[in-house]
Amino acid sequence: MTDESDTMVSLPVAGDLTFREFHALVDGVYCGYRGIDESEYAQEKHYWRAAWLVGNYLP
């Protein structure tokens, strides 16, 4: 079974991306697009904030 701290994908620049970090990215895009400002991803704030900016400026 997979744990949230297991590597999901290895990226050339960012390195290993865990399942939890990936979900923080997806949640950030969703929250930015929907205008929601709350998230449970306190440990992955840099991923969440970057994705929130992307979601916030989607058409």
matplotlib code that plots the C-alpha trace (Angstrom):
import matplotlib.pyplot as plt

x = [0.0, 1.2, 1.9, 1.5, 5.2, 6.1, 7.5, 4.8, 7.0, 10.6, 10.9, 14.1, 14.2, 12.1, 13.2, 10.9, 7.3, 5.4, 1.7, 1.0, 2.8, 1.0, -2.3, -1.3, -0.7, -4.1, -5.8, -4.0, -5.2, -8.7, -8.8, -7.3, -9.8, -12.8, -11.6, -11.3, -8.6, -8.4, -6.4, -5.3, -1.8, 0.3, 3.5, 3.3, 2.5, 5.0, 3.4, -0.1, 0.6, 2.3, -0.6, -3.2, -1.6, -1.9, -5.6, -6.4, -5.3, -7.0, -9.6]
y = [0.0, 3.5, 6.1, 9.8, 10.3, 8.0, 9.4, 9.9, 11.3, 12.5, 15.8, 17.1, 20.5, 20.0, 16.5, 13.9, 14.9, 12.9, 12.1, 14.7, 17.4, 16.5, 16.8, 20.2, 21.3, 20.1, 21.6, 24.9, 25.1, 24.2, 26.7, 29.5, 28.8, 28.7, 31.6, 29.5, 30.6, 27.7, 24.5, 21.7, 21.5, 23.4, 21.5, 22.0, 25.8, 26.6, 24.0, 25.1, 28.8, 28.4, 26.3, 28.8, 31.6, 29.5, 28.6, 32.2, 33.5, 30.9, 32.3]
z = [0.0, -0.8, 1.9, 1.5, 1.9, -0.9, -4.1, -6.8, -9.5, -9.9, -11.6, -13.3, -11.4, -8.3, -7.5, -5.9, -5.5, -2.8, -3.0, -0.3, -2.2, -5.4, -3.6, -2.2, -5.8, -6.9, -3.9, -4.5, -8.1, -7.1, -4.2, -6.4, -9.2, -6.9, -4.7, -1.6, 0.8, 3.2, 3.0, 5.2, 3.7, 6.3, 5.6, 1.9, 1.8, -0.9, -3.2, -2.3, -2.7, -6.1, -7.4, -5.8, -7.9, -11.1, -10.3, -9.3, -12.7, -14.9, -17.2]

ax = plt.figure().add_subplot(projection="3d")
ax.plot(x, y, z, "-o")
ax.set_aspect("equal")
plt.show()
